[in-house]
Amino acid sequence: MGQQVGTGGVHESGAVLVRDEQRAWGSIAWLTNQAKHGLDVTVGHVEIAVGRSNPLHLHPNCTEVIVVLEGRLEHVVGDHVAELGPGDVLLVHPGVQHRGTNIGEDTVRLIVVYDSGVREYQAVN
């Protein structure tokens, strides 16, 4: 097994999940992107803590696909609000403001996929 870098957890399979970015609201582990593997796609594992929200933001250069693995999530996308649970998938087009809030009693776990190997991020005030 490879050396663990940063903070992370060990999945029941024995694989180590490294948290690349710790935030006040949760964490992001970047699984692949152009910098890591030369790919034209970015994939991440996101966790949002109970009662927390990630900041309102947008991605000017890519579409985001959000797949809910665990937990309950309210996601504001533009003028719409969607309540999501395990197995739900949400598509966010480039330039559309969005934010996820954990509305459940457990940590929300997501897979996020972007159609660019270099995902751009802009916070919205």
N, C-alpha and C positions, 0 to 999 in steps of 0.2 A: 504494500500500500504506500502511496506517495506521502510526502511530508505535508502536514497541514500548515497553512499560512493564514494568519489572522484568526478571527473568532469564527466558530462554526459548530456544527453538530454532526454526529455520526448517524447516518441513516441505518435502518435495520439490516440493510444489505452489506453494511460495512463501508460503504462509500462515504467519503468526507465531503460535506457541503461547506464551502468557504464563503463567508459573508464578506463581499468586497466593499460594501458601503453600509455602515451602521448609521441610522438616522434616528431622530427622536421618535418617529412614528413606526419604525421597524427596520428592515434591512433588505438589501438587494445582493444577490450572488450572480455575477455574470458568468453564464455557462459557456457561451461562445460569442464571438464577434470577429470583425476583421483583424483587430490587433492580436487576439488570442490564437486564431486558427486560419486567418486569411479568407474568411467567409463573407459573403454578401448578405448575411442575416445576423441579427443579434437576438440571443435568447437569454432570459434571466429567470431566476427564482426569487419572488418577492414575498416578504412577510410583513403584514400590517398588524400591529398590536391592538388589543381590545380597546375600543373607544377612540382610536387614533385615525387620522387622515393623512394621506400624502398631500403635498402642496398642489394647488391648482396649477396646471402646467399644460404645455403642448409640445408636440414634436413636429417641427416644420418640414422635415425631410422624409418622414416615413409614416406608414400605417402601423398601428399597434394592435395586436391580437392578444386579448387577456383571457386566460383560461383559469377558472376557479377550481382549485384542488380541494380546499378545506375552508370552512367558515362561511359567514354571511357578510356580504359587501354591498354597500350602496355606492353606486358610481354615477357621478354627475358628468354627462357628456354633452357639451354645448348647452342647450336649453332643456335637455331631457334628463330624467333620473331613472336609473335601472336598479332593481334589487336583484342581486345575484347570489347563487349558492353553488355547491359542488357540482361540477359538470357543465356549468353555464359558460358560454363564450361570448365575449363582447369585442366588437370591431370599432376602433377609433381611427378616423381618417386624419391625414396630415393637417396640421394647423388648427385642429379642433381642441378647445380647452377641455380638460377633464381632471377629475379628482376622485379617489376612492376612499371610503370611510368604512371601517370595521364596525358593523352594527350588531355583531353576534357576541357570544360569550367565550369564544375561543379565538386564537390567532388565525388570521386569514392567510392562506398560502396560495400563491398564484404562480403560473408560468406566463411570462410575457414574451411575445415574439414580435420583432420589428423587421420590416422588409428592406433593411439597410444594415450593412456591416458596421456603419458608423452612425449610431443613433444620436440625433441632436435633441437637446432638452432646453426649453425656455420656461422659467417660472413666470407666472402671471400674478401681478399684484392686485 
